[in-house]
Amino acid sequence: MIVRGVSVGILSAILCLYMISPLFVTVPMPADILREKANEEKKKDKERHEAYRRVQERIRILFEEKLEGSEICQVHKDNLKPDRVAIAYGLILHSQEYLEAQKRQFPNSNRFAYGGCVVRKPEVAYVLFCTRCREEETRWKAQQ
C-alpha cells in the first residue's frame, strides 16, 4: 500500500510538474519587448536610409553628368531629368484641388522634396522631374 501510495504520489508530482513547467519559462518583461521592438525599428530605419542614400547617389550622378533618367513621366511620356532641390520641412498641407490636379496633370513637377516635421540635414535632395509637369504646375497655379 505504501509503495502504491508513493508511486501515486510520485506520479502525481511528475504530472503536476509537467502541468506547471510552462510557467517556469522566461517571460519577456515589457522593457525587453520594447527594447526588441526599438531595435527592429532602428534596423528598418537604417535600411530605409540606406535605400534612400543609394537613390540619392544615383540621381546625383545623373545630375552631375547632365543625363536624363530612365524613368518616364506617366502623363507626358517624357524622360525624367535630375535636379537638386530644397527639402521642405514641416507640416505641408495642400488643398484637395491641388492634390487632384497634381495627380492628374503634373505628378512629376518635384520642385522640392518633403523632409518631414523635424528639420534635419541635409537641406537639399536630388529628384527626378518632368519639364512639362513643372510648366503645367505653373499654369495651374496662375489660374488659381
Long-range contacts (C-beta under 8 A, 24 or more apart in sequence): 56-125, 56-126, 59-126, 59-127, 59-128, 60-84, 60-126, 63-126, 69-128, 71-128, 73-107, 73-108, 73-130, 73-132, 73-133, 74-107, 75-104, 75-105, 75-106, 75-107, 75-108, 75-130, 75-132, 75-133, 76-130, 76-132, 76-133, 78-130, 78-131, 78-132, 80-108, 80-128, 80-129, 80-130, 81-128, 81-129, 81-130, 81-131, 82-126, 82-127, 82-128, 82-129, 83-110, 83-126, 83-127, 83-128, 83-129, 84-124, 84-125, 84-126, 85-110, 85-111, 85-112, 85-113, 85-124, 85-125, 85-126, 85-127, 86-112, 86-113, 86-123, 86-124, 87-112, 87-113, 87-114, 87-115, 87-122, 87-123, 87-124, 87-125, 88-112, 88-113, 88-114, 88-115, 89-115, 89-116, 89-117, 89-118, 89-119, 89-120, 90-117, 90-119, 91-117, 97-144, 98-140, 101-140, 102-137, 105-133, 105-136, 105-137, 105-140, 106-130, 106-133, 106-134, 106-136, 106-137, 106-140, 107-133, 108-133, 109-133, 109-134, 109-136, 109-137, 111-137
